[in-house]
Every structure is written in C-alpha cells, then in structure tokens.
Amino acid sequence: MRRAARALGTYVSRSPVTAGYAALLLSTHLWCTAVLSTAEAQRVVLGVSTHLDNLQDRPVRVLAGSMLFFDGTLTDITSEAFAGTLITLGLGVLGCLAWLERRYGAGRAYGIFVLGHLAATLFTVPLILVALAHGWYPESVRHAADFGISYGAETVLATGALLLRRARWLAAAGVVAWPVLGGDWSGVLPDFTTVGHLLAAAIGFGCGAFLLRVARRAAPAPAPASVPQPGPALVE
C-alpha cells in the first residue's frame, strides 16, 4: 500500500498537469455514469458532441467540452469499450501524454494533444459533407454522438511512437492498426471516426518528426579528433 502511494505521489509530482487532467476525466465520467440518469447523461454528451449541427451552432463550446469526457467504460472489462478506454485514457493520457509532459513540458505536450483533437475533428468535416452529398453516410451522422479524448490520445501516441529509440516502427504500426481494425469499413468510405483517428495519427507522426529534428539540431557537435603533434627533433 505504501509502495503504491509512493508511486502515485511520484507520478503526480512528475506529471502534475496530466494527473489533474486524468482526475477531471474520471470525475466527469463518474458524474455521467453514477450521478446522472441515463437520459440526462445522454443530453450532456450530445451537448458536447462535435457533430455537424453542434459545430455549426456552438463550435468553441463543443470543441473544448468534448475533451472533458472519454467515451468508454471502467467496469465492463470484457467489452470493446473497455479496450478503447485502456488505449485512450490508459496508454494515451496516463502513459504517453504524461511522458511527453515530463520530457518536453506541459505546454508542448498539451499543445500536441489539443492540436490533434482540433485538427482531426475539423479536417473530417469536409469529408462528412462530401459523403453526405453522395449518400455514402446516413443523414443521422449530422447529429450523431461524437465526443471524447480519442483524437488527442491518438496524436500523442503517434508522437510518442516516433520518439522511441527501439521498436519505433512496430509501435507506429500499432498506432495505425488500432483505428483501422476497429473501424467500420462496410460502406464506400470508412466511418468518419476512423478517418479522424488516422488524421490524428498523421498529425502525431508529424509532431514526432519535428521534435526529433529539433533534438538533432540542439545536440552538440562531436569534438574533432585530436591530431598528435610532432615532438621535438632529436639532436645527435
């Protein structure tokens, strides 16, 4: 018990912003699942969903509010939703985002997270509009529930994968495989959340490449090899 408390204290002290963000996510999740009724919780998540209708009416509110909830479960451990929670909240936020905070600072880590969330959400809008115009997506997509941290989590996972020294490409393949294998590919296009996750991964890979380039430029140049100097001539 003491060891777990000590480990938790170390985690909080080294990654305070991520620890606070995780506590907020857990609080909103418990609020929706344990305090609100099912109908009330549905109204809350629909109110922060980044679907087309909400983005048109109140874009700032839904883009910010969506990051305050995670779409998953903490109790049904045999479900696909729990696996998603492990990836997004566990590996993405508690793992990779905390690591980026410790290594690069909270500002840069959360800049990457928010960039992925915003850009992947907004970049899917033209795709949805084109797909609706051609009948590839049902009209219900306009107001479907779409909220949570998964785009931001996917972005930081992709960034972290590219910064690994070992198994970099294996980790990157796993980041891409998660949305591809879990997506709905039954129609002409994959579902828009699959596209959004792939866009978030691409943004994360770009951020990782940028950080690697910055690190290489900041690395000190190797010292030139010393050239042995000739000794004094011997006089016979």
C-alpha positions in Angstrom: 0.0 0.0 0.0 2.8 2.4 0.9 4.6 1.5 -2.3 1.5 2.2 -4.4 1.0 5.5 -2.6 4.7 6.4 -3.1 4.4 5.6 -6.8 1.3 7.6 -7.2 2.9 10.6 -5.4 5.9 10.3 -7.7 3.7 10.2 -10.8 1.7 13.3 -9.7 4.9 15.3 -8.8 6.5 14.5 -12.2 3.4 14.9 -14.3 1.1 17.2 -12.4 -0.9 18.6 -15.3 -1.7 15.1 -16.7 -2.6 13.9 -13.2 -5.0 16.7 -12.8 -6.5 16.2 -16.3 -6.9 12.5 -15.6 -8.7 13.3 -12.4 -11.0 15.6 -14.3 -11.8 13.0 -16.9 -12.6 10.4 -14.2 -14.8 12.9 -12.4 -16.9 13.7 -15.4 -17.1 10.0 -16.3 -18.4 9.2 -12.8 -20.7 12.1 -12.9 -22.4 10.8 -16.0 -22.4 7.1 -15.0 -23.1 7.3 -11.3 -24.9 10.6 -10.6 -27.0 11.4 -13.7 -29.7 9.3 -15.1 -29.2 7.7 -18.5 -31.3 10.3 -20.2 -29.5 13.2 -18.5 -26.1 11.7 -19.3 -27.1 11.3 -22.9 -28.1 15.0 -23.1 -24.8 16.0 -21.6 -22.7 14.0 -24.1 -24.8 15.1 -27.0 -24.3 18.7 -25.9 -20.5 18.4 -26.2 -20.5 16.1 -29.3 -18.6 17.5 -32.3 -21.1 16.6 -34.9 -22.0 18.9 -37.8 -25.0 20.5 -36.1 -23.1 21.4 -32.9 -20.1 22.6 -34.8 -22.3 25.0 -36.8 -24.2 26.3 -33.8 -21.6 26.4 -31.0 -18.1 25.3 -32.3 -16.0 26.6 -29.4 -18.1 25.1 -26.7 -18.2 21.6 -28.3 -14.6 21.5 -29.3 -13.5 22.4 -25.8 -16.2 20.5 -23.9 -15.6 17.3 -25.9 -12.1 17.0 -24.3 -13.6 16.8 -20.8 -15.1 13.4 -21.3 -13.9 10.0 -22.5 -16.1 7.6 -24.4 -15.6 4.3 -22.7 -16.2 2.2 -19.6 -14.3 1.4 -16.5 -16.4 -1.5 -15.3 -17.2 -3.8 -18.3 -13.7 -5.2 -18.7 -14.7 -7.8 -21.3 -16.1 -5.2 -23.7 -14.5 -3.4 -26.7 -15.3 -0.1 -25.0 -13.0 -1.1 -22.1 -10.2 -1.9 -24.5 -10.7 1.6 -26.0 -10.5 3.1 -22.5 -7.2 1.3 -21.9 -5.8 2.7 -25.2 -7.1 6.3 -24.9 -7.1 7.0 -21.2 -4.5 4.5 -20.1 -1.8 4.4 -22.8 -2.7 7.8 -24.4 -3.3 10.1 -21.5 -1.9 8.4 -18.4 1.1 6.9 -20.3 2.2 8.9 -23.3 0.8 12.3 -22.5 2.4 12.2 -19.0 5.7 11.1 -20.6 5.6 14.0 -23.1 4.9 16.4 -20.2 7.9 15.1 -18.3 10.2 15.2 -21.3 9.1 18.4 -23.1 7.0 20.3 -20.6 3.2 20.6 -20.2 2.9 23.4 -22.7 4.3 21.4 -25.6 2.7 18.1 -24.6 -0.8 19.6 -24.4 -0.2 21.7 -27.5 0.3 18.4 -29.4 -2.8 16.9 -27.7 -5.1 19.8 -28.4 -3.7 20.2 -32.0 -4.6 16.6 -32.7 -8.0 16.9 -31.2 -8.9 20.1 -33.0 -7.3 19.4 -36.4 -8.6 15.9 -36.7 -12.1 17.0 -35.8 -12.2 19.9 -38.2 -10.5 18.1 -41.1 -13.2 15.4 -41.1 -15.9 18.0 -41.6 -15.4 18.3 -45.4 -15.2 14.5 -45.8 -18.5 14.2 -44.0 -20.2 16.9 -46.1 -19.0 15.2 -49.3 -20.0 11.8 -48.1 -23.5 13.1 -47.2 -23.9 14.7 -50.5 -23.1 11.4 -52.3 -25.2 9.3 -49.9 -22.2 7.5 -48.6 -23.1 8.4 -45.0 -26.6 8.4 -43.5 -28.1 11.7 -42.5 -28.0 10.7 -38.9 -24.3 11.5 -38.9 -25.2 15.2 -38.8 -26.2 14.8 -35.1 -24.5 11.6 -34.0 -22.8 11.4 -30.6 -19.1 12.0 -31.2 -17.1 13.2 -28.2 -14.1 12.3 -26.1 -10.3 12.3 -26.0 -9.5 9.7 -28.6 -8.2 12.0 -31.3 -5.9 13.7 -28.9 -4.8 10.4 -27.4 -4.1 9.0 -30.9 -2.0 12.1 -31.7 0.2 11.8 -28.6 0.5 8.0 -29.1 1.8 8.6 -32.6 4.2 11.3 -31.4 5.5 9.0 -28.7 5.9 6.1 -31.0 8.1 8.1 -33.4 10.3 9.3 -30.4 11.1 5.7 -29.3 14.6 4.6 -29.8 13.7 0.9 -30.1 10.7 -0.7 -31.8 9.7 2.7 -33.3 8.1 1.4 -36.4 6.4 -1.5 -34.6 4.8 1.0 -32.2 3.9 3.2 -35.1 2.2 0.3 -36.9 0.2 -0.5 -33.7 -1.0 3.2 -33.5 -2.3 2.9 -37.1 -3.7 -0.6 -36.7 -5.9 0.4 -33.7 -8.4 2.6 -35.7 -8.1 0.5 -38.9 -9.0 -2.8 -37.2 -11.7 -1.2 -35.0 -13.3 0.9 -37.7 -16.5 0.2 -39.8 -15.4 -0.4 -43.4 -18.8 -1.7 -44.6 -19.5 1.3 -46.9 -17.7 3.2 -49.7 -15.7 5.0 -47.0 -14.7 4.0 -43.6 -16.7 5.7 -40.8 -15.7 9.3 -40.2 -14.2 8.5 -36.8 -11.8 6.0 -38.4 -10.7 8.7 -40.8 -10.4 11.2 -37.9 -8.1 8.8 -36.0 -5.9 8.2 -39.0 -5.6 12.0 -39.5 -4.8 12.4 -35.8 -2.1 9.7 -36.2 -0.6 11.6 -39.2 -0.5 14.8 -37.1 1.2 13.0 -34.3 3.8 11.5 -36.6 4.5 15.0 -37.9 4.9 16.3 -34.4 7.2 13.5 -33.5 9.4 14.1 -36.6 9.5 17.8 -35.7 10.7 17.1 -32.2 13.3 14.7 -33.5 14.6 17.3 -35.9 14.8 19.9 -33.1 16.6 17.5 -30.9 19.2 16.7 -33.6 19.8 20.4 -34.2 20.2 21.1 -30.5 22.7 18.2 -30.0 26.3 19.3 -29.5 28.6 18.7 -32.4 31.1 15.9 -31.8 34.5 17.1 -30.7 37.1 16.9 -33.5 39.6 14.1 -33.1 42.9 15.3 -31.6 45.8 15.3 -34.0 49.1 14.1 -32.4 51.7 16.9 -32.5 55.3 16.0 -33.5 57.7 16.0 -30.6 60.9 18.0 -30.5 63.6 16.9 -33.0 66.4 14.8 -31.6 69.8 16.3 -31.9 72.6 13.8 -32.2 
